[in-house]
Amino acid sequence: MTGHTPASSTTARICPNCDGFATAAVSSGGRDPRGHLHTITVVCPACHGTGTLPARAAQLVGGRA
């Protein structure tokens, strides 16, 4: 068979805590002498910056969630 590989039946869910936007740049309010804005990168603590969570166990077995 040639072409694209079919999608698997167990797909990852979008993280409900960050809605898939797992990383954000937050301004600390200051600028350096060159005028660059100081930012820090913050990741979602629930999904650890991936934006997805594993499928539920019931979905992996084939049951209804």
Biopython code that builds the backbone (N, CA, C, O; Angstrom):
import numpy as np
from Bio.PDB.StructureBuilder import StructureBuilder

atoms = [
    (1, "MET", "N", (0.854, -1.173, 0.000)),
    (1, "MET", "CA", (0.000, 0.000, 0.000)),
    (1, "MET", "C", (0.897, 1.232, 0.000)),
    (1, "MET", "O", (1.850, 1.313, 0.774)),
    (2, "THR", "N", (0.598, 2.160, -0.844)),
    (2, "THR", "CA", (1.370, 3.395, -0.905)),
    (2, "THR", "C", (0.515, 4.556, -0.422)),
    (2, "THR", "O", (-0.711, 4.461, -0.368)),
    (3, "GLY", "N", (1.170, 5.642, -0.074)),
    (3, "GLY", "CA", (0.426, 6.823, 0.367)),
    (3, "GLY", "C", (0.572, 7.026, 1.860)),
    (3, "GLY", "O", (1.493, 6.509, 2.493)),
    (4, "HIS", "N", (-0.347, 7.780, 2.402)),
    (4, "HIS", "CA", (-0.300, 8.131, 3.812)),
    (4, "HIS", "C", (-0.665, 6.953, 4.704)),
    (4, "HIS", "O", (-1.455, 6.088, 4.327)),
    (5, "THR", "N", (-0.085, 6.938, 5.868)),
    (5, "THR", "CA", (-0.415, 5.924, 6.854)),
    (5, "THR", "C", (-1.735, 6.294, 7.509)),
    (5, "THR", "O", (-1.909, 7.450, 7.894)),
    (6, "PRO", "N", (-2.667, 5.367, 7.653)),
    (6, "PRO", "CA", (-3.943, 5.711, 8.289)),
    (6, "PRO", "C", (-3.746, 6.096, 9.752)),
    (6, "PRO", "O", (-2.838, 5.599, 10.418)),
    (7, "ALA", "N", (-4.592, 6.973, 10.238)),
    (7, "ALA", "CA", (-4.511, 7.425, 11.623)),
    (7, "ALA", "C", (-4.876, 6.287, 12.559)),
    (7, "ALA", "O", (-5.711, 5.440, 12.242)),
    (8, "SER", "N", (-4.237, 6.283, 13.710)),
    (8, "SER", "CA", (-4.560, 5.246, 14.687)),
    (8, "SER", "C", (-5.894, 5.559, 15.338)),
    (8, "SER", "O", (-6.353, 6.700, 15.304)),
    (9, "SER", "N", (-6.510, 4.561, 15.924)),
    (9, "SER", "CA", (-7.817, 4.761, 16.551)),
    (9, "SER", "C", (-7.701, 5.415, 17.922)),
    (9, "SER", "O", (-8.691, 5.941, 18.430)),
    (10, "THR", "N", (-6.525, 5.398, 18.531)),
    (10, "THR", "CA", (-6.341, 6.029, 19.834)),
    (10, "THR", "C", (-5.533, 7.308, 19.644)),
    (10, "THR", "O", (-4.310, 7.273, 19.502)),
    (11, "THR", "N", (-6.226, 8.415, 19.644)),
    (11, "THR", "CA", (-5.558, 9.697, 19.467)),
    (11, "THR", "C", (-5.429, 10.390, 20.807)),
    (11, "THR", "O", (-6.216, 10.148, 21.722)),
    (12, "ALA", "N", (-4.444, 11.245, 20.916)),
    (12, "ALA", "CA", (-4.239, 11.990, 22.158)),
    (12, "ALA", "C", (-5.295, 13.088, 22.265)),
    (12, "ALA", "O", (-5.736, 13.643, 21.258)),
    (13, "ARG", "N", (-5.683, 13.386, 23.475)),
    (13, "ARG", "CA", (-6.664, 14.436, 23.726)),
    (13, "ARG", "C", (-5.951, 15.768, 23.930)),
    (13, "ARG", "O", (-4.819, 15.802, 24.412)),
    (14, "ILE", "N", (-6.606, 16.855, 23.568)),
    (14, "ILE", "CA", (-6.072, 18.187, 23.845)),
    (14, "ILE", "C", (-6.167, 18.417, 25.342)),
    (14, "ILE", "O", (-7.178, 18.097, 25.967)),
    (15, "CYS", "N", (-5.107, 18.973, 25.911)),
    (15, "CYS", "CA", (-5.049, 19.212, 27.354)),
    (15, "CYS", "C", (-6.154, 20.188, 27.761)),
    (15, "CYS", "O", (-6.238, 21.279, 27.197)),
    (16, "PRO", "N", (-7.003, 19.823, 28.725)),
    (16, "PRO", "CA", (-8.086, 20.712, 29.145)),
    (16, "PRO", "C", (-7.596, 21.918, 29.949)),
    (16, "PRO", "O", (-8.326, 22.901, 30.077)),
    (17, "ASN", "N", (-6.392, 21.864, 30.486)),
    (17, "ASN", "CA", (-5.887, 22.980, 31.285)),
    (17, "ASN", "C", (-5.374, 24.122, 30.422)),
    (17, "ASN", "O", (-5.536, 25.288, 30.782)),
    (18, "CYS", "N", (-4.756, 23.805, 29.287)),
    (18, "CYS", "CA", (-4.163, 24.852, 28.442)),
    (18, "CYS", "C", (-4.811, 24.934, 27.065)),
    (18, "CYS", "O", (-4.428, 25.790, 26.267)),
    (19, "ASP", "N", (-5.774, 24.078, 26.759)),
    (19, "ASP", "CA", (-6.456, 24.032, 25.459)),
    (19, "ASP", "C", (-5.493, 23.856, 24.295)),
    (19, "ASP", "O", (-5.759, 24.337, 23.194)),
    (20, "GLY", "N", (-4.379, 23.173, 24.525)),
    (20, "GLY", "CA", (-3.423, 22.901, 23.466)),
    (20, "GLY", "C", (-2.330, 23.957, 23.320)),
    (20, "GLY", "O", (-1.366, 23.750, 22.582)),
    (21, "PHE", "N", (-2.470, 25.089, 24.015)),
    (21, "PHE", "CA", (-1.441, 26.132, 23.987)),
    (21, "PHE", "C", (-0.553, 25.921, 25.203)),
    (21, "PHE", "O", (-0.697, 26.609, 26.214)),
    (22, "ALA", "N", (0.360, 24.973, 25.104)),
    (22, "ALA", "CA", (1.091, 24.475, 26.260)),
    (22, "ALA", "C", (2.243, 25.348, 26.714)),
    (22, "ALA", "O", (2.702, 25.210, 27.848)),
    (23, "THR", "N", (2.725, 26.241, 25.868)),
    (23, "THR", "CA", (3.864, 27.082, 26.212)),
    (23, "THR", "C", (3.491, 28.539, 25.980)),
    (23, "THR", "O", (2.863, 28.877, 24.977)),
    (24, "ALA", "N", (3.882, 29.399, 26.916)),
    (24, "ALA", "CA", (3.607, 30.830, 26.780)),
    (24, "ALA", "C", (4.849, 31.622, 27.167)),
    (24, "ALA", "O", (5.596, 31.224, 28.061)),
    (25, "ALA", "N", (5.061, 32.729, 26.497)),
    (25, "ALA", "CA", (6.145, 33.646, 26.852)),
    (25, "ALA", "C", (5.528, 34.771, 27.676)),
    (25, "ALA", "O", (4.610, 35.448, 27.214)),
    (26, "VAL", "N", (6.023, 34.973, 28.883)),
    (26, "VAL", "CA", (5.479, 35.967, 29.795)),
    (26, "VAL", "C", (6.517, 37.062, 29.983)),
    (26, "VAL", "O", (7.686, 36.793, 30.258)),
    (27, "SER", "N", (6.070, 38.297, 29.829)),
    (27, "SER", "CA", (6.971, 39.433, 29.992)),
    (27, "SER", "C", (7.201, 39.709, 31.465)),
    (27, "SER", "O", (6.266, 39.691, 32.265)),
    (28, "SER", "N", (8.471, 39.970, 31.821)),
    (28, "SER", "CA", (8.781, 40.315, 33.208)),
    (28, "SER", "C", (8.708, 41.820, 33.426)),
    (28, "SER", "O", (8.874, 42.296, 34.549)),
    (29, "GLY", "N", (8.460, 42.570, 32.359)),
    (29, "GLY", "CA", (8.265, 44.006, 32.473)),
    (29, "GLY", "C", (9.500, 44.847, 32.230)),
    (29, "GLY", "O", (9.370, 46.048, 31.989)),
    (30, "GLY", "N", (10.684, 44.280, 32.280)),
    (30, "GLY", "CA", (11.900, 45.057, 32.103)),
    (30, "GLY", "C", (12.500, 44.906, 30.723)),
    (30, "GLY", "O", (12.150, 43.998, 29.969)),
    (31, "ARG", "N", (13.408, 45.809, 30.406)),
    (31, "ARG", "CA", (14.141, 45.732, 29.139)),
    (31, "ARG", "C", (15.632, 45.795, 29.436)),
    (31, "ARG", "O", (16.057, 46.410, 30.415)),
    (32, "ASP", "N", (16.419, 45.154, 28.583)),
    (32, "ASP", "CA", (17.865, 45.221, 28.757)),
    (32, "ASP", "C", (18.403, 46.500, 28.094)),
    (32, "ASP", "O", (17.635, 47.221, 27.458)),
    (33, "PRO", "N", (19.693, 46.792, 28.229)),
    (33, "PRO", "CA", (20.253, 48.022, 27.647)),
    (33, "PRO", "C", (20.087, 48.131, 26.123)),
    (33, "PRO", "O", (20.119, 49.235, 25.579)),
    (34, "ARG", "N", (19.911, 47.001, 25.438)),
    (34, "ARG", "CA", (19.710, 47.023, 23.986)),
    (34, "ARG", "C", (18.252, 47.219, 23.607)),
    (34, "ARG", "O", (17.939, 47.356, 22.425)),
    (35, "GLY", "N", (17.360, 47.237, 24.577)),
    (35, "GLY", "CA", (15.938, 47.443, 24.308)),
    (35, "GLY", "C", (15.127, 46.180, 24.156)),
    (35, "GLY", "O", (13.937, 46.250, 23.847)),
    (36, "HIS", "N", (15.739, 45.012, 24.364)),
    (36, "HIS", "CA", (15.004, 43.748, 24.252)),
    (36, "HIS", "C", (14.168, 43.510, 25.503)),
    (36, "HIS", "O", (14.617, 43.753, 26.623)),
    (37, "LEU", "N", (12.967, 43.038, 25.299)),
    (37, "LEU", "CA", (12.049, 42.769, 26.401)),
    (37, "LEU", "C", (12.438, 41.469, 27.099)),
    (37, "LEU", "O", (12.690, 40.463, 26.436)),
    (38, "HIS", "N", (12.490, 41.480, 28.405)),
    (38, "HIS", "CA", (12.792, 40.272, 29.185)),
    (38, "HIS", "C", (11.532, 39.409, 29.240)),
    (38, "HIS", "O", (10.473, 39.876, 29.659)),
    (39, "THR", "N", (11.648, 38.165, 28.822)),
    (39, "THR", "CA", (10.533, 37.227, 28.891)),
    (39, "THR", "C", (10.999, 35.922, 29.517)),
    (39, "THR", "O", (12.182, 35.583, 29.474)),
    (40, "ILE", "N", (10.061, 35.204, 30.093)),
    (40, "ILE", "CA", (10.320, 33.859, 30.588)),
    (40, "ILE", "C", (9.338, 32.919, 29.906)),
    (40, "ILE", "O", (8.219, 33.318, 29.580)),
    (41, "THR", "N", (9.741, 31.694, 29.691)),
    (41, "THR", "CA", (8.883, 30.699, 29.071)),
    (41, "THR", "C", (8.244, 29.854, 30.159)),
    (41, "THR", "O", (8.924, 29.346, 31.051)),
    (42, "VAL", "N", (6.922, 29.710, 30.074)),
    (42, "VAL", "CA", (6.163, 28.951, 31.059)),
    (42, "VAL", "C", (5.455, 27.809, 30.334)),
    (42, "VAL", "O", (4.830, 28.024, 29.295)),
    (43, "VAL", "N", (5.550, 26.599, 30.877)),
    (43, "VAL", "CA", (4.870, 25.448, 30.280)),
    (43, "VAL", "C", (3.727, 25.004, 31.175)),
    (43, "VAL", "O", (3.741, 25.231, 32.385)),
    (44, "CYS", "N", (2.751, 24.376, 30.572)),
    (44, "CYS", "CA", (1.587, 23.871, 31.306)),
    (44, "CYS", "C", (2.040, 22.756, 32.247)),
    (44, "CYS", "O", (2.705, 21.818, 31.808)),
    (45, "PRO", "N", (1.694, 22.841, 33.534)),
    (45, "PRO", "CA", (2.117, 21.794, 34.464)),
    (45, "PRO", "C", (1.378, 20.463, 34.277)),
    (45, "PRO", "O", (1.871, 19.418, 34.701)),
    (46, "ALA", "N", (0.212, 20.499, 33.653)),
    (46, "ALA", "CA", (-0.553, 19.259, 33.488)),
    (46, "ALA", "C", (0.002, 18.391, 32.355)),
    (46, "ALA", "O", (0.122, 17.175, 32.503)),
    (47, "CYS", "N", (0.341, 19.020, 31.219)),
    (47, "CYS", "CA", (0.802, 18.243, 30.062)),
    (47, "CYS", "C", (2.293, 18.384, 29.820)),
    (47, "CYS", "O", (2.822, 17.801, 28.874)),
    (48, "HIS", "N", (2.974, 19.141, 30.652)),
    (48, "HIS", "CA", (4.428, 19.336, 30.572)),
    (48, "HIS", "C", (4.867, 19.905, 29.229)),
    (48, "HIS", "O", (5.922, 19.540, 28.710)),
    (49, "GLY", "N", (4.058, 20.797, 28.669)),
    (49, "GLY", "CA", (4.431, 21.488, 27.443)),
    (49, "GLY", "C", (4.141, 20.768, 26.154)),
    (49, "GLY", "O", (4.609, 21.204, 25.102)),
    (50, "THR", "N", (3.391, 19.684, 26.183)),
    (50, "THR", "CA", (3.088, 18.974, 24.943)),
    (50, "THR", "C", (1.772, 19.413, 24.322)),
    (50, "THR", "O", (1.604, 19.311, 23.106)),
    (51, "GLY", "N", (0.830, 19.903, 25.131)),
    (51, "GLY", "CA", (-0.470, 20.327, 24.624)),
    (51, "GLY", "C", (-1.484, 19.212, 24.516)),
    (51, "GLY", "O", (-2.647, 19.457, 24.196)),
    (52, "THR", "N", (-1.051, 17.974, 24.783)),
    (52, "THR", "CA", (-1.958, 16.826, 24.702)),
    (52, "THR", "C", (-1.809, 15.954, 25.942)),
    (52, "THR", "O", (-0.801, 16.007, 26.646)),
    (53, "LEU", "N", (-2.816, 15.170, 26.183)),
    (53, "LEU", "CA", (-2.802, 14.173, 27.248)),
    (53, "LEU", "C", (-3.066, 12.819, 26.619)),
    (53, "LEU", "O", (-3.706, 12.754, 25.569)),
    (54, "PRO", "N", (-2.596, 11.736, 27.220)),
    (54, "PRO", "CA", (-2.884, 10.413, 26.653)),
    (54, "PRO", "C", (-4.383, 10.129, 26.664)),
    (54, "PRO", "O", (-5.126, 10.672, 27.482)),
    (55, "ALA", "N", (-4.809, 9.279, 25.751)),
    (55, "ALA", "CA", (-6.215, 8.890, 25.708)),
    (55, "ALA", "C", (-6.592, 8.195, 27.007)),
    (55, "ALA", "O", (-5.747, 7.602, 27.677)),
    (56, "ARG", "N", (-7.857, 8.276, 27.349)),
    (56, "ARG", "CA", (-8.336, 7.633, 28.576)),
    (56, "ARG", "C", (-8.217, 6.110, 28.461)),
    (56, "ARG", "O", (-8.233, 5.555, 27.362)),
    (57, "ALA", "N", (-8.101, 5.460, 29.595)),
    (57, "ALA", "CA", (-7.963, 3.993, 29.612)),
    (57, "ALA", "C", (-9.176, 3.321, 28.987)),
    (57, "ALA", "O", (-9.028, 2.307, 28.305)),
    (58, "ALA", "N", (-10.366, 3.859, 29.203)),
    (58, "ALA", "CA", (-11.569, 3.269, 28.625)),
    (58, "ALA", "C", (-11.520, 3.335, 27.105)),
    (58, "ALA", "O", (-12.023, 2.432, 26.437)),
    (59, "GLN", "N", (-10.926, 4.381, 26.549)),
    (59, "GLN", "CA", (-10.822, 4.491, 25.100)),
    (59, "GLN", "C", (-9.791, 3.503, 24.556)),
    (59, "GLN", "O", (-9.944, 2.985, 23.449)),
    (60, "LEU", "N", (-8.749, 3.245, 25.331)),
    (60, "LEU", "CA", (-7.726, 2.313, 24.880)),
    (60, "LEU", "C", (-8.254, 0.899, 24.805)),
    (60, "LEU", "O", (-7.848, 0.127, 23.937)),
    (61, "VAL", "N", (-9.166, 0.548, 25.716)),
    (61, "VAL", "CA", (-9.728, -0.788, 25.742)),
    (61, "VAL", "C", (-10.793, -0.942, 24.660)),
    (61, "VAL", "O", (-11.060, -2.055, 24.206)),
    (62, "GLY", "N", (-11.398, 0.164, 24.245)),
    (62, "GLY", "CA", (-12.422, 0.094, 23.223)),
    (62, "GLY", "C", (-13.794, 0.376, 23.789)),
    (62, "GLY", "O", (-14.780, 0.336, 23.053)),
    (63, "GLY", "N", (-13.888, 0.659, 25.074)),
    (63, "GLY", "CA", (-15.173, 0.991, 25.673)),
    (63, "GLY", "C", (-15.551, 2.422, 25.415)),
    (63, "GLY", "O", (-14.793, 3.188, 24.819)),
    (64, "ARG", "N", (-16.736, 2.777, 25.873)),
    (64, "ARG", "CA", (-17.196, 4.157, 25.685)),
    (64, "ARG", "C", (-16.824, 4.969, 26.905)),
    (64, "ARG", "O", (-16.887, 4.493, 28.039)),
    (65, "ALA", "N", (-16.434, 6.205, 26.649)),
    (65, "ALA", "CA", (-16.014, 7.092, 27.737)),
    (65, "ALA", "C", (-17.161, 7.875, 28.295)),
    (65, "ALA", "O", (-16.976, 8.668, 29.218)),
]
sb = StructureBuilder()
sb.init_structure("model")
sb.init_model(0)
sb.init_chain("A")
sb.init_seg("    ")
for serial, (resi, resn, name, xyz) in enumerate(atoms, 1):
    if name == "N":
        sb.init_residue(resn, " ", resi, " ")
    sb.init_atom(name, np.array(xyz, "f"), 0.0, 1.0, " ", f" {name:<3s}", serial, name[0])
structure = sb.get_structure()
